[in-house]
Amino acid sequence: MSTHLEQLIGGTAKVLSEKELAEKLELGRPLRVKLGVDPTAPDIHLGHTVAIEKLRQFQQLGHTAVLIIGDFTATVGDPTGRSAARPPITREEVLANAETYTTQAFKILDPEKTEVVYNGDWFNSMTYDQVLKLNARVTLQQMLQREDFKSRLAEGKEVRLHEIQYPIMQGWDSVVVKADVEIGGTDQLFNILVGRDLQKEEGMAQQVVMLMPLLEGLDGVKKMSKSSHNYIGVSEPPAEMVNKLMSVSDDLMDKYYLMLLGTSRDESLHPRDAKLELARQITARYHDEAAATDAVQKWLDRSKGDQGSGATDVHLADFPTELTVLSLASNAFQIGFKLKKSNGELKKQSIQPGAIQLNGEKLTDPNAAITPKIGDILRLSKKHTVKFQ
């Protein structure tokens, strides 16, 4: 497998097919890689950036990023995953949203190497005869194979005729821009396959389908979205971004590293420090290094202040130089509170339940090496907290 192919399929949920992508990469020309967005809202969140990051990766390897602004399709509304038709939105609203959307997208993409097109340019000029001919290329049975349409019909809910047009329009976009690859979320498979079918009918090489996993929101359960109140907006203030990113679970942190930064976390770092690094890198991407570093420091200061309220001061010099979580907890109880705890008691009652926390991070491995620093806050129980001097 070539280095470029391996890099491009990394972090994807599905590629149809890797063989076709490998063949296209051997063509000796920049590929036209399509990402379509319907700017139904003025700002984007990190969930949207997963596909944009993959488009950027193609761009960095010398390929052409084609960003389609769905100024026409947005007025129809993508029915994907919807249990009812989307409320209508005017073209004026879409164009206003598109301006801020592209500004935010260009925090990731190189604007000089991005081809931005509006699908209203071709759909607004279509005659009714052309629309009918386009519709004649697909069947109602094909459209009703969509899971969201089937679910609605099974539940006795309506499916509006204009919604059936959406996959056809998205597919026709691929024909117009001559897409070699289309990027989308896993929920876009049906629409992108329609594009392949229409390209084949036009005698064109079919686009590769590249599906990106859907990013879970802060709750770690639902897809990141504004309606679920579990999102991080790319235009949010640096401090707010850091605060939200520090709230995610360790498992979700690993997914964010892969899906948002295209890398893995440094396993040598303590989970809290790895999470701080994730927060710093993501915040720096949408703001700058100085703002990100400042926001991280403010989080640390506030975290220590919150946890250190009522803490007992202990001198780090009084502790052994080499510590495990178990010996740290034992010494802290003894030095700070003159309490002697057995190893078994500490493991069962304090460490395993997650009561032992260093700067807010649970220490659940009794044998893990640990190196506290001056200023760190060690919580031993609800009633016992120490601050290292």
C-alpha positions in Angstrom: 0.0 0.0 0.0 1.4 3.4 -1.0 2.1 6.0 1.7 -0.4 8.4 0.3 -3.1 5.8 0.1 -2.5 4.6 3.6 -2.6 8.2 4.9 -5.8 9.0 3.1 -7.8 6.0 4.2 -6.6 6.5 7.8 -9.4 7.5 10.1 -12.2 6.7 7.6 -15.2 4.6 8.4 -15.4 3.1 4.9 -13.9 3.7 1.4 -15.6 2.3 -1.7 -13.3 1.2 -2.8 -9.6 1.4 -1.7 -8.7 -0.3 -5.0 -10.4 2.5 -7.0 -8.7 5.1 -4.9 -5.3 3.5 -5.4 -6.0 3.5 -9.2 -7.0 7.2 -9.2 -3.9 8.1 -7.3 -1.8 6.6 -10.1 -3.4 8.8 -12.7 -0.6 11.3 -12.4 -2.9 14.3 -12.0 -4.5 16.1 -9.0 -7.8 14.4 -8.1 -10.9 16.5 -7.7 -12.2 15.8 -4.2 -15.7 17.0 -3.4 -17.2 18.0 -0.1 -20.7 19.4 -0.2 -22.1 21.5 2.7 -25.5 23.1 3.2 -25.0 26.2 5.4 -28.3 26.0 7.2 -26.6 27.7 10.3 -24.0 30.5 10.4 -21.4 28.6 12.3 -19.8 25.1 12.4 -18.8 22.8 15.2 -16.0 20.2 15.5 -18.3 17.5 14.2 -18.4 19.3 10.9 -14.6 19.6 10.7 -14.0 15.8 10.5 -14.8 15.8 6.8 -13.1 19.2 6.3 -9.9 17.8 7.9 -9.9 14.9 5.4 -10.4 17.3 2.5 -7.4 19.3 3.9 -5.3 16.1 3.9 -6.0 15.6 0.2 -5.2 19.2 -0.4 -1.8 18.9 1.3 -1.0 16.0 -1.0 -1.5 18.2 -4.0 -5.1 17.4 -4.9 -7.9 19.9 -5.7 -10.4 20.6 -2.9 -13.8 21.3 -4.3 -16.1 22.8 -1.6 -19.7 22.9 -2.8 -21.9 25.4 -1.0 -25.4 24.1 -1.3 -27.2 27.4 -1.7 -29.9 25.6 -3.7 -30.0 22.2 -1.8 -30.1 24.0 1.6 -33.5 25.5 0.6 -34.7 21.9 0.1 -33.1 20.4 3.2 -31.2 17.2 3.5 -33.7 14.6 4.9 -30.9 12.3 6.2 -31.7 11.1 9.6 -34.8 13.2 9.9 -38.1 12.0 11.2 -39.9 14.9 9.5 -39.2 17.4 6.7 -36.8 20.2 7.6 -38.3 23.7 8.0 -37.7 25.9 5.0 -34.8 28.4 4.8 -34.5 31.2 2.3 -31.7 31.6 -0.1 -30.8 34.9 1.5 -30.3 33.2 4.8 -28.3 30.5 3.2 -25.9 33.0 1.5 -25.4 34.9 4.7 -24.6 31.7 6.5 -22.3 30.6 3.7 -20.1 33.7 4.2 -19.3 32.9 7.8 -19.2 29.1 7.1 -16.5 29.5 4.5 -14.5 31.9 6.8 -14.5 29.2 9.5 -13.7 26.4 7.0 -10.7 28.3 5.8 -9.2 28.0 9.3 -8.6 24.4 8.1 -8.4 24.6 4.3 -6.0 26.7 2.2 -8.3 29.2 0.5 -5.8 29.6 -2.4 -6.1 25.9 -3.2 -9.8 25.5 -2.7 -12.3 25.7 -5.5 -15.6 27.1 -4.0 -18.7 26.6 -6.1 -22.4 27.1 -5.5 -24.9 24.5 -6.8 -27.4 27.2 -7.3 -25.3 28.2 -10.3 -26.5 25.1 -12.2 -29.8 24.2 -10.5 -31.3 27.8 -10.9 -30.7 27.6 -14.6 -32.3 24.3 -15.2 -35.5 24.1 -17.2 -38.4 22.0 -16.0 -37.7 19.7 -19.0 -34.2 19.1 -17.7 -35.4 18.5 -14.2 -37.9 15.8 -15.5 -35.1 14.2 -17.5 -32.8 14.1 -14.4 -35.6 12.6 -12.3 -36.2 9.9 -15.0 -32.8 8.5 -14.3 -33.8 7.1 -10.8 -36.8 5.2 -9.6 -39.2 5.8 -6.7 -38.2 2.4 -5.4 -34.6 3.4 -5.3 -35.4 6.6 -3.3 -37.6 4.7 -0.9 -34.7 2.4 0.0 -33.4 5.1 2.3 -33.7 4.1 5.9 -35.1 7.4 7.0 -37.8 7.3 4.3 -38.7 3.7 5.0 -38.9 4.4 8.7 -41.3 7.4 8.2 -43.6 5.4 5.9 -43.6 2.4 8.3 -44.7 4.9 11.1 -47.3 6.5 8.9 -45.4 9.7 8.6 -45.3 11.8 5.4 -42.4 12.0 3.0 -42.6 15.1 0.9 -41.8 14.9 -2.8 -39.2 17.7 -2.6 -37.2 15.6 -0.1 -36.9 12.8 -2.6 -35.2 15.3 -4.9 -32.3 15.8 -2.5 -30.2 12.7 -3.2 -30.6 13.3 -6.9 -29.4 16.9 -6.6 -26.4 15.9 -4.5 -25.6 13.2 -7.0 -25.9 15.7 -9.9 -23.4 18.0 -8.1 -20.8 15.2 -8.5 -21.4 15.1 -12.3 -21.1 18.9 -12.7 -17.9 19.3 -10.7 -16.4 16.0 -12.2 -15.7 14.6 -8.7 -13.1 11.8 -8.4 -13.7 11.4 -4.7 -16.6 12.5 -2.5 -16.2 12.9 1.2 -19.2 12.6 3.6 -20.4 11.2 6.9 -21.5 7.6 7.2 -25.1 8.9 7.0 -24.4 10.1 3.5 -23.7 6.8 1.8 -27.0 6.6 -0.1 -26.7 10.1 -1.5 -23.0 9.6 -2.6 -23.9 6.3 -4.3 -26.6 8.2 -6.3 -23.7 10.4 -7.5 -21.8 7.3 -8.7 -24.8 6.1 -10.6 -25.4 9.4 -12.3 -21.7 9.7 -13.3 -21.8 6.2 -14.8 -24.9 7.2 -16.9 -22.9 10.2 -18.1 -20.0 8.0 -19.2 -17.8 9.4 -16.5 -15.4 7.5 -14.2 -17.3 6.9 -10.9 -16.3 8.8 -7.8 -14.7 7.1 -4.8 -17.0 7.1 -1.8 -15.1 8.2 1.3 -17.1 8.0 4.5 -16.0 9.6 7.7 -17.2 8.4 11.1 -19.7 10.7 12.9 -18.1 12.5 15.8 -19.7 11.9 19.2 -20.4 15.0 21.2 -19.3 15.9 24.7 -21.7 13.3 26.2 -19.8 10.5 24.3 -23.2 9.1 23.2 -25.0 11.2 20.6 -23.7 12.7 17.4 -22.3 16.2 18.0 -25.0 18.7 17.3 -26.4 21.9 18.5 -29.8 20.4 19.1 -28.2 17.9 21.5 -26.3 20.7 23.3 -23.1 18.6 23.2 -21.1 20.6 20.7 -17.9 22.7 20.5 -18.1 25.5 18.0 -15.0 26.4 16.1 -15.6 30.1 16.7 -16.1 29.7 20.5 -13.7 31.7 22.8 -10.4 29.8 23.6 -11.3 29.4 27.3 -14.6 27.9 26.4 -13.1 25.4 23.9 -10.5 24.3 26.5 -13.2 23.9 29.2 -15.4 21.7 27.0 -12.5 19.6 25.7 -11.3 18.9 29.2 -14.7 17.5 30.1 -14.5 14.6 27.7 -13.8 11.0 28.8 -10.4 9.4 28.1 -12.0 7.1 25.5 -13.5 10.0 23.7 -10.2 11.9 23.9 -8.6 9.1 21.8 -11.3 9.4 19.2 -10.9 13.2 19.1 -7.1 12.9 18.6 -7.6 10.6 15.6 -10.6 12.3 14.0 -9.8 15.9 14.7 -6.0 15.9 14.6 -5.2 12.8 12.6 -2.8 11.4 15.2 -2.7 9.4 18.4 -2.1 10.7 21.9 1.3 10.4 23.5 1.0 7.3 25.7 3.8 8.5 27.8 1.7 11.4 29.1 -0.7 11.2 32.0 -4.3 11.1 30.6 -4.9 14.6 32.0 -1.8 16.0 30.4 -2.7 14.3 27.1 -6.2 15.9 27.3 -4.6 19.3 28.0 -2.4 18.8 24.9 -5.5 17.9 22.8 -7.3 21.0 24.0 -4.2 23.2 23.3 -3.8 21.9 19.8 -7.4 22.1 18.8 -7.8 25.6 20.3 -4.6 26.8 18.6 -5.9 25.5 15.2 -9.0 27.8 15.4 -7.4 30.7 17.3 -3.6 30.8 17.8 -0.8 29.3 19.9 -0.7 32.2 22.4 -4.5 32.2 23.0 -4.5 28.4 23.4 -1.6 28.3 25.8 -3.3 31.1 27.9 -6.6 29.3 28.0 -4.9 26.0 29.1 -3.1 27.9 31.9 -6.3 29.5 33.0 -7.9 26.1 33.2 -5.0 24.7 35.3 -5.1 27.7 37.6 -8.9 27.4 38.1 -8.7 23.7 38.5 -6.1 23.9 41.2 -8.0 26.7 42.9 -11.3 24.8 43.0 -9.8 21.6 44.2 -7.4 23.3 46.6 -10.0 25.1 48.7 -9.5 23.9 52.2 -6.5 21.7 51.3 -3.8 20.9 53.8 -0.3 22.1 52.8 2.3 19.3 52.6 6.0 19.6 51.7 7.0 17.6 48.6 10.5 17.2 50.2 8.9 15.0 52.9 7.8 12.4 50.3 10.0 9.7 48.8 11.6 10.6 45.5 10.1 7.6 43.7 6.4 7.2 44.2 3.6 5.0 42.9 -0.1 6.0 43.3 -0.3 3.6 46.2 2.7 5.0 48.1 1.7 8.6 47.3 -1.7 8.1 48.8 -0.3 6.3 51.9 2.3 9.0 52.5 -0.2 11.8 51.9 -2.6 10.4 54.5 0.3 10.0 57.0 2.1 13.3 56.4 -1.0 15.5 56.0 -3.4 14.0 58.5 -1.4 11.5 60.7 -3.6 8.7 59.4 -2.1 5.3 58.7 -3.9 3.3 56.0 -3.1 -0.2 55.0 -2.4 -1.0 51.3 -5.4 -3.2 51.0 -7.7 -0.5 52.5 -6.3 2.2 50.1 -6.7 0.0 47.1 -10.2 -1.1 47.9 -11.7 2.0 49.4 -9.7 4.9 47.7 -7.9 4.0 44.5 -10.2 1.5 42.8 -13.3 3.7 43.3 -11.5 6.7 41.8 -11.4 8.7 45.0 -7.7 9.5 44.6 -7.3 12.4 42.2 -4.3 14.5 41.2 -5.4 17.9 39.8 -8.9 16.4 39.1 -7.6 13.3 37.3 -8.5 10.0 38.9 -5.6 7.7 39.7 -6.9 4.2 39.5 -3.7 2.1 39.0 -2.1 1.6 42.4 1.3 0.5 40.8 1.5 3.4 38.3 4.5 5.7 38.8 3.6 9.2 39.7 5.6 12.4 40.1 3.7 15.3 41.8 4.9 18.8 41.4 4.8 21.8 43.7 1.4 23.4 43.4 -0.4 20.1 42.6 -3.6 19.2 44.4 -4.1 15.7 45.6 -7.6 14.7 46.7 -7.6 11.7 49.0 -11.3 11.6 50.0 -14.2 14.0 50.4 -12.7 15.2 53.6 -9.0 14.9 52.9 -7.1 17.0 50.3 -3.4 18.1 50.3 -1.6 20.8 48.3 2.1 20.2 47.6 4.5 23.0 48.7 
